[in-house]
Amino acid sequence: MNSGGKKIIGIRREDKNAWERRVPITPQHVGVITQQHGIEVVVQPSQIRIYKDKDYAKAGARLDADLSGCDVVFGIKEMPSDFFAGEGSYIFFSHTIKGQKYNMPMLARMMDMRCQLIDYEKITDSAGKRLIFFGKHAGMAGMIDALWTLGRRLEWEGTASPFARIKPAHAYASLEEAKSAIAQVGLELADGGVPPKLSPLVCGFTGYGNVSGGAQEIFDLLPVKLIQPEELAAVAQADKSPKDTLFKVVFREEDMAAPADSRDRFVLQDYYGRPETYVSVFDRYVPHLTLLMNCIYWDARYPRLVTKEFLRRLWRQQSQPRLRVIGDISCDVEGAIEATLKVTTPDAPVFVYDPEKDAAADGWEGMGPVILAVDNLPCELALEASQYFSDALARFIPAIARENYKAAFEKCSLPEEIRKAVILWKGKLTPDYLYMAAFLEGIKP
């Protein structure tokens, strides 16, 4: 690591897959960091990054594949275990806080190397609200892709619709181009109406955070009317629903779950604290939806929203249920959407879940709902997502770079928002993350 006086930060190239073009820090902010704060920036060269190497060089960064001399290395996705240097400091989305098995060897390696780990996901304000995230752009890309999927599915069914002209998010030159294209589809729907086979077209959104907000921002480019969950059944069954309107419904926690003991009432904080004492009641809404966008946080303690057994019953009752597409933006394999059997990539983003065979077939043809399960959706809007992320991160970078990582954690002077996101310090789990020790039992670095 750097032993000199000038602080050095590194920006790692992303190499998890060929689609990962995002950056944590843009060239614009590199210029500010180097010129105003006197911090040196080293950038690993990359052939796929949304910003070119020359953009970073022009901003004052040094291009070098070797980041071992950096005080802190910034990345986005998980880093390979052989990348870490002894006592190094790293900030990225580690995907470890829920005990994700596939990342426990990486975490064990960082502990063995006495590293510091800061996780963007845990950078929050005093109210616990996340400050640095890609969620909004995940929602936007997911909604664009879900509408594209709907168009493909309807074509296969033999139903013509304006949705057929929508492209996947990554096929547009910019977010603005995508929005313009979808707004044009909205004008066509307002003029010509929804295909009778689909009317009324209803899109449901689970959750109301950044991911859901991004998805709704795209859907609202269409001629949309917001309805409440309790209105859904009546709207879906109405014979004279307006053909020039799409319907949107947003589900909150109390719409999705109820206490297992029917004598109890729903209490939000109790649900967060004891989710295992609640059961899903979401089945009552799903048959009325054309699209379902899943935008919630989920772990194994929480009841599932859509089970395989429910889908099996639904498809046995109706040869073609109303439900066409599930956009599983949260993308937990066999999680809230149990039929999400695998994650997908932008070049093959969807599969059809066959409820009878409990199997997935790539594409949009066949019996069952089409499921979109891309696990890094923001990379489809790499430029705008990177700018948004870097804007949020920039104010913390000088403090992160200048921190004395050789001192004890008790003497850490990082801003509180960053301090609470420190998972490892000198290879040890910090107090807020001691629970993760249980996930590491038997794991070798």
C-alpha positions in Angstrom: 0.0 0.0 0.0 1.0 3.6 -0.4 3.4 4.7 2.3 4.0 8.3 1.1 2.3 11.5 2.1 0.0 12.1 -0.9 -3.2 10.0 -0.8 -3.9 7.8 -3.7 -7.2 6.2 -4.7 -7.8 3.6 -7.4 -10.7 2.9 -9.7 -10.9 -0.8 -10.6 -12.0 -1.9 -14.0 -15.2 -4.0 -13.9 -14.9 -7.5 -15.3 -17.7 -9.5 -13.8 -19.2 -9.7 -17.3 -19.0 -8.0 -20.7 -22.1 -5.9 -19.9 -20.7 -4.2 -16.8 -19.7 -0.8 -18.1 -20.6 1.4 -15.1 -18.1 3.4 -13.0 -18.2 4.5 -9.4 -16.4 7.8 -10.1 -16.8 9.8 -13.4 -13.9 11.7 -15.1 -15.6 14.9 -14.1 -15.3 14.1 -10.4 -11.8 12.8 -10.9 -10.9 16.3 -12.1 -12.3 17.8 -8.9 -10.6 15.2 -6.7 -7.2 15.8 -8.2 -7.3 19.5 -8.7 -9.2 20.7 -5.6 -8.2 18.0 -3.0 -4.7 17.0 -4.1 -5.6 13.3 -4.2 -3.9 11.2 -6.9 -6.3 8.9 -8.9 -5.1 5.7 -10.6 -7.5 4.1 -13.1 -7.2 0.6 -14.4 -7.5 0.6 -18.2 -10.7 -0.9 -19.6 -12.0 -1.7 -23.1 -15.7 -1.8 -22.1 -16.1 1.0 -19.5 -18.7 3.6 -20.5 -16.0 6.3 -20.2 -12.8 5.9 -22.2 -9.4 5.7 -20.7 -8.5 8.9 -22.4 -11.4 10.7 -20.6 -9.8 9.8 -17.3 -6.3 10.7 -18.4 -7.5 14.1 -19.6 -9.2 14.6 -16.2 -5.8 14.1 -14.4 -5.8 10.4 -13.6 -2.9 8.0 -14.1 -3.7 4.8 -16.1 -2.2 1.7 -14.5 -3.3 -1.9 -14.2 -1.6 -2.2 -10.8 -3.7 -0.6 -8.0 -1.7 -2.2 -5.2 -0.2 1.2 -4.2 -3.5 2.8 -3.6 -4.8 3.8 -0.2 -8.4 2.9 -1.2 -9.8 1.1 -4.2 -13.2 2.0 -5.5 -15.3 -0.5 -7.6 -18.8 -1.5 -8.2 -19.3 -5.3 -8.3 -17.6 -8.0 -6.2 -13.9 -8.2 -6.6 -12.0 -11.5 -7.2 -10.3 -13.0 -4.2 -6.8 -12.7 -5.7 -7.2 -9.0 -6.2 -6.9 -7.9 -2.6 -3.6 -6.7 -1.2 -2.7 -7.1 2.5 -4.3 -4.5 4.7 -5.9 -2.8 1.7 -9.1 -0.8 1.8 -11.9 -1.4 -0.7 -15.4 0.0 -1.3 -17.9 -1.8 -3.5 -21.2 -3.7 -3.4 -20.0 -6.8 -1.7 -23.4 -8.6 -1.6 -22.5 -10.3 1.7 -24.8 -8.8 4.3 -27.5 -11.4 3.8 -24.9 -14.2 4.0 -24.8 -14.8 0.2 -23.0 -18.1 0.0 -21.3 -17.3 -3.3 -19.5 -14.3 -1.8 -18.4 -15.8 1.6 -15.0 -17.0 0.2 -14.3 -13.5 -1.0 -15.2 -12.1 2.5 -13.1 -14.7 4.2 -10.2 -13.8 2.0 -10.5 -10.1 2.9 -10.5 -11.1 6.5 -7.4 -13.2 6.1 -5.7 -10.3 4.3 -6.7 -7.9 7.1 -8.5 -5.7 4.7 -11.1 -2.9 5.2 -14.4 -3.3 3.4 -16.9 -0.5 3.0 -20.2 -1.5 1.3 -22.2 1.2 -0.6 -25.4 -0.6 0.2 -25.0 0.3 3.9 -24.2 4.0 3.4 -27.3 5.7 4.9 -28.5 8.9 6.6 -29.6 9.2 10.2 -33.1 7.8 9.2 -31.6 4.8 7.6 -32.3 6.0 4.0 -29.7 4.8 1.5 -27.6 7.6 0.0 -25.6 6.0 -2.8 -27.3 3.6 -5.1 -28.2 2.5 -8.6 -31.8 1.5 -7.6 -33.5 4.2 -9.6 -31.8 3.2 -12.8 -32.4 -0.5 -12.1 -36.1 0.4 -12.0 -36.0 2.4 -15.2 -34.1 -0.2 -17.2 -36.3 -3.0 -15.7 -39.5 -1.2 -16.8 -38.2 -0.5 -20.3 -37.2 -4.1 -20.6 -40.5 -5.3 -19.2 -42.4 -3.3 -21.8 -40.2 -4.7 -24.5 -40.9 -8.2 -23.2 -44.6 -7.5 -23.2 -44.4 -6.6 -26.9 -42.5 -9.7 -27.7 -44.9 -11.9 -25.8 -48.0 -10.3 -27.5 -46.4 -10.8 -30.9 -46.0 -14.5 -30.1 -49.6 -14.7 -29.0 -50.6 -13.0 -32.3 -51.7 -9.7 -30.8 -50.4 -6.5 -32.5 -49.6 -3.7 -30.2 -47.4 -0.5 -30.1 -45.3 -2.3 -27.4 -43.7 -4.2 -30.3 -41.7 -1.1 -31.2 -40.1 -0.8 -27.8 -36.4 -1.9 -27.6 -34.5 -3.2 -24.6 -32.9 -0.4 -22.5 -29.4 -1.1 -23.7 -30.4 -0.7 -27.3 -31.1 3.0 -26.9 -28.3 5.5 -27.3 -29.4 7.3 -24.1 -32.1 7.3 -21.4 -33.7 10.3 -23.0 -34.0 8.4 -26.3 -35.6 5.5 -24.5 -38.1 7.9 -22.7 -38.9 9.6 -26.0 -39.7 6.2 -27.7 -41.9 5.1 -24.8 -43.7 8.4 -24.7 -44.5 8.0 -28.4 -46.0 4.5 -27.7 -48.0 6.3 -25.0 -49.5 8.7 -27.6 -50.4 5.7 -29.8 -52.1 4.0 -26.9 -54.0 7.1 -26.0 -55.1 7.5 -29.6 -55.8 3.8 -30.6 -56.4 2.2 -27.3 -55.1 -0.9 -25.6 -55.6 -4.2 -27.6 -59.0 -5.5 -26.6 -57.4 -8.8 -25.6 -55.4 -7.0 -22.9 -58.0 -4.5 -21.7 -57.8 -3.4 -19.0 -54.0 -3.4 -18.9 -52.8 -3.2 -15.3 -49.2 -2.9 -14.0 -48.5 -3.6 -10.3 -45.4 -2.4 -8.5 -44.4 -3.9 -5.2 -42.7 -1.4 -3.0 -42.3 2.4 -3.1 -38.6 3.0 -2.8 -35.9 4.0 -5.4 -36.3 1.0 -7.6 -40.1 1.3 -7.7 -39.8 5.0 -8.3 -37.6 4.5 -11.3 -39.8 1.9 -12.8 -42.9 4.1 -12.3 -41.2 7.0 -13.9 -40.9 5.1 -17.1 -44.4 3.6 -16.9 -45.9 7.0 -16.3 -44.8 8.1 -19.8 -47.8 6.1 -20.9 -51.4 7.2 -20.4 -51.7 5.9 -16.8 -54.3 6.1 -14.1 -53.3 5.3 -10.5 -55.7 3.0 -8.6 -55.6 1.6 -5.1 -55.1 -2.1 -4.4 -58.7 -2.4 -3.1 -60.0 -1.1 -6.5 -58.0 -3.6 -8.5 -60.5 -6.4 -8.7 -63.4 -4.1 -9.8 -61.2 -2.4 -12.4 -59.9 -5.7 -13.8 -63.4 -7.1 -14.2 -65.1 -4.0 -15.6 -66.5 -4.5 -19.1 -66.3 -0.9 -19.9 -62.9 0.2 -18.8 -61.5 3.0 -20.8 -59.4 1.6 -23.7 -57.1 4.6 -23.9 -55.9 4.2 -20.3 -53.4 1.9 -18.5 -53.8 1.3 -14.8 -51.1 1.4 -12.2 -51.3 0.0 -8.6 -48.5 0.3 -6.0 -48.5 -2.3 -3.2 -47.2 -1.5 0.3 -46.2 -4.0 2.9 -49.7 -4.2 4.4 -51.1 -5.2 0.9 -48.6 -8.0 0.5 -48.6 -9.7 4.0 -50.8 -10.2 7.0 -50.2 -11.7 10.5 -50.4 -15.5 10.5 -52.8 -15.1 13.4 -55.8 -13.5 11.8 -56.7 -12.0 15.2 -53.7 -9.7 15.0 -53.5 -6.5 13.0 -50.7 -5.5 10.6 -48.0 -3.4 12.3 -45.2 -2.3 10.0 -42.4 -2.3 12.5 -43.5 -5.6 13.8 -43.4 -7.0 10.3 -39.9 -5.7 9.9 -38.9 -7.2 13.2 -40.7 -10.5 13.0 -41.5 -11.2 9.3 -41.6 -14.9 9.9 -44.8 -14.4 11.9 -46.6 -13.1 8.7 -48.0 -14.8 5.7 -48.4 -13.6 2.1 -51.8 -12.4 1.0 -50.6 -11.2 -2.4 -52.4 -14.1 -4.2 -55.6 -12.0 -4.2 -54.1 -9.4 -6.5 -51.9 -11.3 -8.9 -54.7 -12.7 -11.2 -55.8 -9.1 -12.0 -52.3 -7.9 -13.2 -50.9 -7.8 -16.7 -47.4 -6.9 -15.5 -45.9 -7.3 -12.1 -42.8 -5.3 -11.3 -41.1 -6.7 -8.1 -39.1 -3.9 -6.5 -38.9 -5.0 -2.8 -36.1 -6.0 -0.5 -36.4 -9.6 0.4 -34.6 -12.3 2.4 -35.6 -15.8 3.6 -37.3 -14.5 6.7 -40.1 -12.8 4.7 -43.1 -14.6 3.1 -42.9 -15.0 -0.7 -45.1 -12.9 -2.9 -45.6 -15.3 -5.7 -45.1 -19.1 -5.1 -44.7 -21.8 -7.7 -47.8 -23.5 -6.3 -49.9 -20.4 -6.9 -48.7 -20.1 -10.5 -49.5 -23.8 -11.0 -53.0 -23.3 -9.7 -53.5 -20.1 -11.8 -52.4 -21.7 -15.1 -54.6 -24.8 -14.4 -57.6 -22.6 -13.8 -57.1 -20.5 -17.0 -55.4 -21.4 -20.3 -54.1 -17.8 -20.5 -54.3 -15.8 -17.3 -54.1 -12.1 -17.5 -50.6 -12.1 -16.2 -48.0 -11.9 -19.0 -44.8 -10.6 -17.6 -43.0 -10.5 -14.2 -40.2 -8.0 -14.0 -38.2 -9.3 -11.1 -36.0 -6.3 -10.6 -35.0 -7.4 -7.0 -33.8 -10.6 -8.7 -33.5 -13.0 -5.7 -33.3 -16.5 -7.1 -36.3 -18.5 -5.9 -37.0 -15.6 -3.5 -40.0 -13.3 -3.4 -40.9 -14.5 -6.8 -40.2 -18.2 -6.4 -40.4 -18.9 -10.1 -37.2 -16.8 -10.6 -35.1 -19.9 -11.2 -32.0 -18.1 -12.4 -30.6 -14.7 -13.1 -30.2 -13.5 -16.7 -28.1 -11.2 -18.8 -29.1 -8.2 -21.0 -28.5 -10.3 -24.2 -30.8 -13.0 -23.0 -32.9 -11.2 -20.4 -36.1 -13.3 -20.1 -37.4 -16.9 -19.8 -40.8 -18.5 -19.6 -41.5 -20.3 -16.4 -43.5 -23.5 -17.0 -45.6 -24.0 -13.8 -46.3 -27.7 -14.6 -42.7 -28.7 -15.2 -41.1 -26.2 -12.8 -38.7 -25.3 -15.5 -37.4 -22.3 -17.4 -37.1 -21.9 -21.1 -35.2 -18.9 -22.5 -37.2 -16.5 -24.5 -40.9 -15.5 -24.4 -42.6 -18.4 -26.0 -44.5 -21.1 -24.1 -47.0 -21.7 -21.3 -46.4 -19.6 -18.2 -45.4 -16.1 -17.3 -42.4 -14.5 -18.9 -39.8 -13.5 -16.2 -37.3 -10.8 -16.5 -34.4 -11.4 -14.1 -31.4 -9.4 -15.1 -29.3 -9.0 -12.0 -27.3 -5.9 -13.1 -30.0 -3.8 -14.9 -28.3 -0.4 -14.3 -25.5 -1.4 -16.6 -28.1 -1.1 -19.5 -28.2 2.7 -18.7 -24.5 2.8 -17.8 -23.9 6.5 -18.6 -26.8 8.0 -16.7 -26.5 5.5 -13.8 -22.8 6.3 -13.4 -23.3 10.0 -13.4 -26.1 9.7 -10.8 -24.0 7.4 -8.6 -20.8 9.5 -8.8 -22.8 12.7 -8.0 -23.9 11.0 -4.7 -20.6 9.5 -3.8 -18.3 12.5 -4.6 -18.8 14.4 -1.4 -17.5 11.5 0.6 -14.4 10.6 -1.5 -11.9 13.0 0.2 -12.7 11.7 3.7 -12.6 8.1 2.6 -9.2 8.7 0.9 -7.7 10.5 3.9 -8.8 8.2 6.6 -6.1 6.5 8.7 -6.9 2.8 8.2 -4.0 1.8 10.4 -5.7 3.2 13.5 -8.2 1.2 15.6 -11.8 1.3 14.4 -12.8 3.1 17.6 -10.7 6.0 16.4 -12.2 6.0 12.9 -12.9 9.6 11.8 -15.0 8.7 8.7 -18.3 10.6 8.3 -21.0 8.7 10.2 -22.8 7.8 6.9 -19.6 6.0 5.8 -18.6 4.6 9.2 -21.8 2.6 9.5 -21.0 1.0 6.2 -17.7 -0.4 7.3 -18.1 -4.2 7.4 -14.5 -5.1 8.0 -11.7 -3.2 9.7 -8.3 -4.8 9.8 -9.9 -8.0 8.7 -12.4 -8.1 11.6 -16.1 -7.7 11.5 -17.2 -4.4 13.0 -19.8 -4.4 15.8 -22.8 -3.9 13.5 -21.8 -6.9 11.4 -20.8 -9.4 14.0 -23.9 -11.4 13.0 -22.2 -12.3 9.7 -19.7 -14.6 11.6 -22.4 -17.3 11.4 -22.3 -17.2 7.6 -18.6 -17.8 7.5 -18.5 -21.0 9.5 -16.5 -23.6 7.6 -15.7 -21.1 4.8 -12.0 -21.1 3.6 -10.5 -18.0 2.0 
